[in-house]
Amino acid sequence: MKDNLFELFRSRFPADRSRPFIDVPGGATLSYGALEAATGRYARALTDAGVKPGERVAVQVDKSPEAVVLYLACVRAGAILLPLNTAYQADELEYFLGDAAPTAVVCQPHRKDEMTALVGKAGIKAHVFTLGSVGDGTLPEQAADKAAEFETAKRGGDDIAAILYSSGTTGRPKGAMMSHTNLGSNAATLHKLWGFRPDDVLLHCLPIFHTHGLFVAINCVLLNGSAMIFCPKFDAEQAIALFKRATVFMGVPTFYTRFLTSPNLSPEACTSMRLFISGSAPLLTETFEAFSAKTGHTILERYGMTEGGMFTSNPLDGDRLAGTVGFPLPDVDLRITGEDGQVLPQGEVGIIEVKGPNIFKGYWNMPEKTKAEFTADGFFKSGDVGVIDARGYVSIVGRAKDLIISGGYNVYPKEVEDAIDRLEGVVESAVIGMPHPDFGEAGLAVVVTAPGGGGLTPDGITASLRGRLANYKVPKQVVLVTELPRNAMGKVQKNVLRESYAALWQAGLGKAS
């Protein structure tokens, strides 16, 4: 294993550097030679701006080939990449900037003034670059004048390569620190397990600000030294049309539900495809079965999270079972434990704990939280509830941390509740995940208002949240009530809320459609 992740990737680049790495439909093609040169120029631009190994580079940009170049340039320079969802709003960004204290920030061109102001509000000193969706902006402009030669920074395997923030159940976002070895080992395991071939072409329709699209998909392609068709966003009809040029597809369950609504999805459309992979959220059995019936392909479902990439996978060769996420990866130890922390016998439901070279190094600036999330013998407590059957297949039963996964994105109810509770006229709120035909799950907010209501309306609350939270975190429905149900210990009974509002939720979905 090369200690710097970039050198591991470069060792797998094709000997013929003119071979394509990224092919944008209707756009440019980026060869491996151009990738190698561009990462050198971008890395030099970052270091000339004062970025040193171990320092953070915050990135909130649109999906583009240049954004991938930037990812690899950060790693090559020994910096720590901090990818940020393009939907994050000012309040969220100010926290991330203040907590991670990046030396450089790269944003969309139209947000430069806003980002510069946020850097000031966060109380940090950071060079603000811009990068647009078509390769425009100050970063590529400055990089163009740099030499392509750049000596890759020496990094140890345990040095941090990236920090990925996810919102905490306490309302405070947590930055998962992923080392060079964490990312490299997981990519190498998946590349082998999923049987990547020299002629494979990945159809990439995922966003690149989280683990699935950035590290699972792209890293597998880099280790394979092959090409990917790089779509700026997901469009079901475009993707189906591109199947004939690809062999592997990675998507979230929402992608597959949208494929199933298309009259163009057929066995003929998938003749060149060898593998469909799903993750980031549970895949419904009916989706699994319907896709197989309509295409002749059995989706391979796997399971993981930000804190360690992938933990399990259904087999490439062998039975892929609906409702399961397969077996633990070859280099991952996985066990099920009870509330007392003791390992449970096979077949019993409990908390999933994992250990392996891919498991993150801890939460940035949160040593106590990190300590609490690991057992004395080094297993990470995932917070997911699962079971292992007699054949060794793992199934996810629920989530102990009350997480909502909407369209493959994590939504922590506490963060949304905190935003609602800050609104004038709100006493308290509870946010619960409800089944959604397209997104898998979506949020329902049950809000207690002050006497008289203060003029609050469900639509008004939703409108207020849109300026404070990323759109995928905004509840799809809001209900106003006088009180929340609680148990004897004073804990809000969210199970009661789910039962009480199930009919109203379904009626609302029908109205929305």
N, C-alpha and C positions, 0 to 999 in steps of 0.2 A: 504494500500500500504506500503510494506516494504521500508524504505528509501534507503538502499543500494540495488541496482538491483539484486545483487547476492543472497541476502536473499529472495527476492521475488521468484526468480527461485527455490531456494532450498526448499522453502515451497511447491512447486509443484512436487518435485522429487518423484518417486514412493516409497512406503513403502519398497518394495522389491528392494533393491539397485543393485541386480544382473541383473535387466532388462537392455536391451541394450539402449544406447543413440545414438551412432554412429556405423554404420556398413559400412565398406569400401568394395565394391565388390572385391572379391579375396584377401582381406587383413584382418586386425585386426578388432575386435569389442571392443568398449569402453563402459563399463557399467556405470550406474549412480554412483555406488559406486566408481569405478575407477576415474570417472570425479571429484567427490567430493574430493578424496584424492589428485589427481594430481593438482587441482587448489590450494589446500593448499600448496603443495610443490613449485609450480611455484611462488605463491604469496610470500612465504618466500624467495625464491631465489632473487626476485626483491627487496624486502625490505632490505635484507642483502647487496645488491649492492648499497643501498643508496636511493632507490625510496621511497618517502614519499607521503602520501595522498595529492592529488591535483597536483602532478607533472606528467609530460607527459612521456609516453612510446611509442616511434615510432616503428612501426612494418611493415616490408616489407619482407614477407615470402611467400612460396608456400602454397597452400591450403592443410591442413592436419588436423587430429583430434587434434594434439598438438597445432595447431594454434588456434583452438576453445578453448582449455584449457587455452592458453595464454590470450585470450580475457577475459574470465571469471576470471582469476587470477588477471588481472589488475583491474577489477571492484571490486573484493573481497578485494584487497589491498588498495582500495580507490584512485588508480592512474587513470590518464586520458589516455585512449587508443587513439593512433593516427595511424589508419590503412592506409597504403600506397599501391597504385597499384604497382604490381611487374613489370609493364612496365615502371615506371618512370625512367628517366635517371639522370645522375649526376647533371646537372644544376638544374633540378627540385627538387631533393632531398636536395641539398644544401640550397635552399630557405626554404623548409619545416623545416629542422633542425634548421636553424637560427631563423626562426619566432617562432616556438613552443618551442625551447630550452628544448628538452627532457632530462631527467636524465638517461634514458636507451634507447638503440636502439637495436632492434632484427632484424637481417637480414639473408639472405641465406648464408650458409657456404662459398660458393665460392666468396662472395662479402665482406667478413669481412675486408680485407685490404683496399678495396675501400671505404667502409663505415667509417672505422676508419679515413681515410684521409679526408673524407667529414665532419666528426665531427670536425676535426681540422680546416678546411677551414671555417666552419660555426661559429667558435669562441665560441664553447660551450664545456662543460665538460660532457661527457656521457659515461656510461659503455656500451660497445658493446658486445652483446650476438649473438650467431648464433642458427638458428633452421632450420633443413632440412626437406625435404618432407616426409621422412620416420622416423621422430622422432629422428633424429641425431642432433648433435650440442652441443655447450657449455651450452646452457640454460637447456635442459633436463638432461645433464650430471651433472650439479651442483644441479639441483632440486632433482635428485635421492637420494642425501644424506640428504635431508631435512625431517623434520617431516611432516606428513600429516595434523596434527592439526594446524589450523591457525584461530585466532579470526578475523572475518570479520571487516574491518574498518568501523567505524561509519561515515555515510555520510548523509547529509540532502537531501531531494528530489530535491532541486534546485542546488545541487553540480554537477559539470560537470563529466560525465562518459566517454565521447568520444568527440574528435574533428575530423570532417571529412572535408578534404580540397576539394574544387572544384575551378577550375580556374575562375577568375573574368573576367568580360567583359572589365575591364580596363587593363587586362594583369596580375594583381597581384592576385594570388590565395587567396581564402578566407577560413578560418577555421570555420565551423559551430559548435558551442558548444552545445552538446546534454547532457541534465541532466539525472540523474537517473529516475526522474519522466517522462521526455519526452519519454524515451525509454520504460519504464515499462508500462505507460498508453497506448501507441500506441499498444504495443504487446497484452495487455489485451483486448483492444477493438477489434483488428483483430481476436484474438483467439476465442472470442465469436461470432463475426459477421460471420466468416467463418465456424462456427459450428464444431470445432475440437472435435473429439471423442476419447475415451480412446484407441481404437485400431488403430488409424490413424498412418500411416507411410508416412513421407515426402520423396520424391525423390529429393535430393539436388544436382543440377548440376551447380549452380551459383558460381561466385567468391565470396570471403568473405572479400574483402577490401572496399565494399561500402554498402549502406543502405539495398538494396534488399536482397542480400545473407547473410549478417552478422546479421542485426537486424530484418528484417521482417521474413525471413525464420527460422533462428535458434532460435530466441526468441519465436516464436509461438510454436516450438517443445518443448522448455524448459518449457514453461507454461503448456504444455499438459502432460509433464512427459512421453513422448513417444519416439519412435525411428525415426531416419532418415537414409536413404541410402545415403552415402556421396561419391559422385564421384569427383575425383580430377579435372576433366575438363568435359565439355559437349561433348558428342558424341551421335548423334541422334540415331544410331542403338543400342548402349548400353542402352540408356535411354528407348527406346521402349521395349527392352527385359526385362527391370527391372520394367515396369509398373505392371506386374503380382504380384510383391512383395510389391507394394506401393498403397497408396490411394489418395495422394495429390501431385501435382506437381506445382512448381512456376518457371516461365521462362520469358525471354524477347521475344519480337516478332520474333527475328531472330531464336530462338529455334523452334518456331512453323512453320516458313517457311521451315526450314530444315526437320522437321517431315513430312511435306506434300510431300516432294520429295522421301520419303521412301516407297517401296512396302510393307513393313511390318506393316505400320500403318493401323489399322483396328478396328472395334468394338470389335472383339475378343481379340485383344492385350490390350484393355482398360477395360476389364470386372471387374477388382478389383478396378479401379480408380473411385473416387467419385467427384474429383474437380481438374480442371485445371485453374490456375491463370496466368494472364499476366500483366506485367508492365514494368516500366523504359523507355518506348518509346511508341508512338502511335501504336496500332494494326490496321492494314489495314482491312477494311470491307471484302475484298475478302479472306483474311487469316481467319478471324473469321468464315465466311460462309463455306469455304472449309474444315476447321477442323471439323466443326459440321457435314457436309455431310459425311465426311470420317470416323468419329469415333462415332457419335451420342452424343458427349459431347459439351456443349456450354461453351466456354471459359469465365471466369469471369475476366473482365478487371477492374483495379483500377488505381488510380492516386495519386502521391505524389512526394516528392523530398527530397534531403539531409536535408534540413532545418526543417523537421518535420515528416519524415517518410511518412505514408499514410494520405491523406486528404479525399479521396472519394473511394467508391467501388460499383460496380454493386451488386445486391442482391444475396444472396445464394438461397433464395426462392423468386421467382418472375422473371420478365422479365429482362434478360441480353441483353441489346441493343447494336448492333454493332455501332461503332462510338461514343459511350458515355463511360464515366468512372463512371457512376452510381450516387449515392447520397452522400452527405457529411456524414462522419462518425457520429455516434450518439453524440460524445462529441466534434465535430468540427463545428464551425460556418464558413460558406463560403458565400461570397457575390461577386457581380460583380460591379465594379466601372468604371466611366468614367475618362477621362484625368484630370478633375477638382476634382477628388476624391469623387464625389457624387455617392451614390448607385444608380444603374440603375434598371429600371423595368425588370421584368421577360421577357426573350426573347431577350433582347438587349445584344450585344457583348461588352465586356470590360475586364478590368484586374481582375484576380482572386485574392481575398484577403482572408486569413484564420486566424482563432484564435482558440486556444484550448490548452489542457495540453501537447500536443505533440510538439508544436511549439518551436523551438530552443531558446536559451538564447541570441543569438547574435553572431557576428563574432569575433573571437579571435584577440585581439590587434587592432580592428577596431571600436572604439566607434562611430565615425561619420558615417561610413557606416551602422552600426547597426541602428542608429537613423533614417537614411534616408530610411531604408527598412521597418520601422514600422509606422503605422498611430498613431495619437494622442490617439485613443481609443484601441490601442493594436493589430490591425490586421497586419499580415505580408503580404507585397506586393509580390506575387509570381513571377510577371513578365510574367506569362502565360496569354494568352488571351482566354477567354472562354465565354460560354453562358449557361443559365439554361432554360430548356424547360418547357412547361406547366405541365408536370408530375413531375418535380423536378430533372430530370436527367441532369447531368453536361456534357458538351462536350468541349473538348479543340480545339480551333480554330487555334491558332498559338502561337508564343513565342515572346513577346515584347523584350526580351533580346538577340535575334538573336542567340539563342543556337542551336547547332547541336547535335542530339542524334544519335550516330552511334553504332549499336549493343547493345544498352542499356547504353552506356557510354556517359557522357557529354563532348562535345567539344566546347569550347568557341572560336569563330573565332579570337578575338583580340589576344589571346595568340599565336595562330598559325601565325597570321600576324606579330606579333612582332619577332618571330623566323625567319621568312622569310626575314623581313626587315633588319635583322642584317647581312645577307649574303652579301658578297662583290659583287658589281655590281647591287644590287637591289635598286630601287628608292622607291617603295611602293608596297603594295599588298592588295588584298581583298579576303577573304575566305568565301565561301557561301556553304550552305547545299543543296545537290541535292538528288533526290530520288534514292535509291539503292535497288535492289531486295532482297538482303540478309540481309544487315545491317539496312534497313529502310531509313537511310540517310548516306551520306558520303561527305567529303569535296572536293570542287573544288577550287583551288587557281589560281587567275588571277594576274599575276605578271608584274609590269612595270620595265623594265631593263634600265640601263644607256645607252646612245648612244654607239652603237657598241656591246652592250650585255655583254661585259666582259667575253665571253666564256661560259656564263650560258646556261644551257639546262634544259628542264623539268625534265629529269631523274637525272641530277646533283643536282637540287634543292631538289628533293625527297630524294636522297641519303644523302644529307647534313642534312636534317631534322631528318632522322632516328637515328642519334646519339644524337639529342637534345631533341626530344619529344617521348612520348609513341607512339607505332605504330598506335594505333587507332586514334590518333590525326593527323597523317600524311595524307595530302590530297591524294585522289585516282588519281586525275588528276591535272596537272599544265599546264596553258596556259600563254605564254609570249605575252605581248601587249606593245604598246607605251604610252597609257594613260587609265585612268579609267573614266567612265561616272559619272558626278556629277550634282547635281541640283543647283539651284540659290544660295543656302546657302553654296555650296561647299561640301555638304555631298555626299559620294559615293552612287550611286544608285544601290544597290545590286539586286533590282527587275529587273532592266535592264540587269544586268549580267546573272541572272538566265534565262531570256528569250533568250538572245543572244547566250548562250552556251548550251542550252538544247539539240540541235541536236548533237553537238560535244560530249557532255557528253554521250548521248545514244550510239553513234558510238563507243566511247571508252569502254563502258561497254560490248558491243558486241565483241569487239576485245579481251577484257580481258577474256571473257568466252570461 
